[in-house]
Amino acid sequence: MKMTAYTNFALRTLMYCALKGQNLSRVQDIADAYGISKAHLVKAAHQLGQLGYLETVRGRQGGIRLARPAAQINIGEVVRHTEGDMDLVECFNPLTNTCPLMTVCRLNRAFVKARDAFLAVLDALTLADITGNDGQLRTLLNVSEPGRHA
């Protein structure tokens, strides 16, 4: 199973914003920190704002920041929102399934259990959990502590 780059970028954006606390982050700064295209992050940041994970502040001194505490942002929920279709195989979707084994297939049931187990692990994590090593993350991304300016 492989998540999309879009979901990866959305999670990275949230992690960066968690490290910045209430300080605003610019999408360009996030792109630079990760070495990825700003264009890829803009769409993810926009959706995260629409979903209520990020607050967007317009204007010359604008940017983005978490709209709620990191401990209240569930990683499994974010992945479901950004990943969309979690159909691992064709037979997950009854509208497009052409497999004649569907009603008796044990492999399909195994795939369903595997996907559900994957999501259960992510459901047990919050943004605060995955950014708990904030000192190390700040060093690698060159992000100053909230309240300090680099």
PLY file of the C-alpha trace (Angstrom):
ply
format ascii 1.0
element vertex 150
property float x
property float y
property float z
element edge 149
property int vertex1
property int vertex2
end_header
0.00 0.00 0.00
1.31 3.41 -0.91
-0.17 6.75 0.04
-0.22 9.58 -2.45
2.35 12.35 -2.46
-0.57 14.70 -1.76
-1.27 13.03 1.59
2.45 13.03 2.39
2.65 16.77 1.68
-0.47 17.47 3.74
0.99 15.62 6.74
4.34 17.39 6.34
2.55 20.74 6.24
0.72 19.97 9.46
3.94 18.80 11.12
5.75 22.00 10.13
2.90 24.15 11.44
2.87 22.19 14.70
6.55 23.02 15.15
5.82 26.73 14.63
3.11 26.86 17.30
0.97 29.97 16.90
3.55 31.62 14.63
2.47 31.88 11.02
4.21 29.76 8.39
4.51 30.62 4.73
3.94 27.80 2.24
7.21 28.77 0.55
9.09 28.26 3.84
7.53 24.81 4.21
8.43 23.93 0.62
12.01 25.10 1.18
12.34 23.17 4.45
11.30 19.92 2.78
12.87 20.60 -0.61
9.58 20.22 -2.48
7.57 22.35 -4.87
5.45 25.17 -3.45
2.82 24.39 -6.07
2.35 20.92 -4.59
1.86 22.34 -1.09
-0.56 25.13 -1.97
-3.38 22.75 -2.85
-2.81 20.63 0.27
-2.67 23.71 2.53
-5.86 25.04 0.96
-7.73 21.78 1.60
-6.37 21.55 5.14
-7.77 25.04 5.72
-11.17 24.06 4.33
-11.20 20.99 6.58
-10.49 23.09 9.66
-6.97 21.85 10.35
-5.27 25.09 9.33
-6.11 28.73 9.79
-5.14 30.91 6.86
-4.23 34.55 7.29
-4.24 36.66 4.14
-2.07 39.60 3.32
1.56 40.57 3.14
2.31 39.28 6.63
-0.07 36.33 6.23
0.49 32.62 6.32
-0.92 29.47 7.85
-0.98 27.93 11.31
-2.83 25.14 13.08
-6.49 25.94 13.63
-6.65 23.66 16.65
-4.16 22.07 19.04
-1.94 19.35 17.59
-3.32 16.91 20.17
-6.76 17.33 18.58
-5.67 16.50 15.03
-6.02 12.79 14.35
-3.64 11.40 11.73
-6.04 8.69 10.54
-8.72 11.31 9.96
-6.33 13.50 7.97
-5.27 10.53 5.83
-8.89 9.61 5.10
-9.62 13.21 4.04
-6.56 13.65 1.85
-6.17 10.15 0.47
-9.72 9.76 -0.77
-10.15 6.38 -2.39
-8.63 3.74 -0.12
-9.53 0.87 -2.44
-6.45 -1.33 -2.43
-7.79 -3.59 -5.16
-10.49 -3.42 -7.80
-12.93 -5.58 -5.87
-13.24 -3.00 -3.06
-15.50 -0.99 -5.32
-18.70 -2.82 -6.26
-19.32 -0.39 -9.13
-16.09 -1.25 -10.95
-15.47 -4.80 -9.76
-15.14 -7.38 -12.54
-13.77 -10.22 -10.41
-16.03 -13.30 -10.44
-14.59 -14.45 -7.09
-15.96 -11.57 -5.05
-18.52 -13.52 -3.05
-16.07 -16.23 -1.94
-12.68 -14.53 -2.12
-10.57 -14.81 1.02
-7.89 -12.53 -0.39
-10.35 -9.65 -0.53
-11.21 -10.16 3.13
-7.50 -10.16 3.99
-7.00 -6.90 2.11
-9.92 -5.32 3.97
-8.45 -6.41 7.32
-5.01 -5.10 6.33
-6.39 -1.70 5.30
-8.43 -1.46 8.48
-5.39 -2.38 10.60
-3.31 0.26 8.81
-5.92 2.92 9.50
-6.33 1.76 13.11
-2.65 2.47 13.74
-3.02 5.96 12.26
-6.25 6.52 14.22
-4.25 6.01 17.43
-1.93 8.92 16.54
-2.34 12.65 16.83
-0.24 15.38 15.30
1.18 15.97 18.79
2.31 12.32 18.92
4.21 12.49 15.64
5.85 15.81 16.48
6.78 14.86 20.03
10.47 14.86 19.04
10.12 18.53 18.14
13.72 19.44 18.95
15.06 16.95 16.44
12.48 17.95 13.84
13.24 21.67 14.28
16.95 20.99 13.80
16.43 18.99 10.61
13.97 21.52 9.16
15.78 24.61 10.50
12.66 25.82 12.31
13.06 28.11 15.31
11.12 27.48 18.50
7.76 29.26 18.79
8.30 32.78 20.08
11.84 32.94 18.72
12.81 34.30 15.35
15.53 32.67 13.29
0 1
1 2
2 3
3 4
4 5
5 6
6 7
7 8
8 9
9 10
10 11
11 12
12 13
13 14
14 15
15 16
16 17
17 18
18 19
19 20
20 21
21 22
22 23
23 24
24 25
25 26
26 27
27 28
28 29
29 30
30 31
31 32
32 33
33 34
34 35
35 36
36 37
37 38
38 39
39 40
40 41
41 42
42 43
43 44
44 45
45 46
46 47
47 48
48 49
49 50
50 51
51 52
52 53
53 54
54 55
55 56
56 57
57 58
58 59
59 60
60 61
61 62
62 63
63 64
64 65
65 66
66 67
67 68
68 69
69 70
70 71
71 72
72 73
73 74
74 75
75 76
76 77
77 78
78 79
79 80
80 81
81 82
82 83
83 84
84 85
85 86
86 87
87 88
88 89
89 90
90 91
91 92
92 93
93 94
94 95
95 96
96 97
97 98
98 99
99 100
100 101
101 102
102 103
103 104
104 105
105 106
106 107
107 108
108 109
109 110
110 111
111 112
112 113
113 114
114 115
115 116
116 117
117 118
118 119
119 120
120 121
121 122
122 123
123 124
124 125
125 126
126 127
127 128
128 129
129 130
130 131
131 132
132 133
133 134
134 135
135 136
136 137
137 138
138 139
139 140
140 141
141 142
142 143
143 144
144 145
145 146
146 147
147 148
148 149
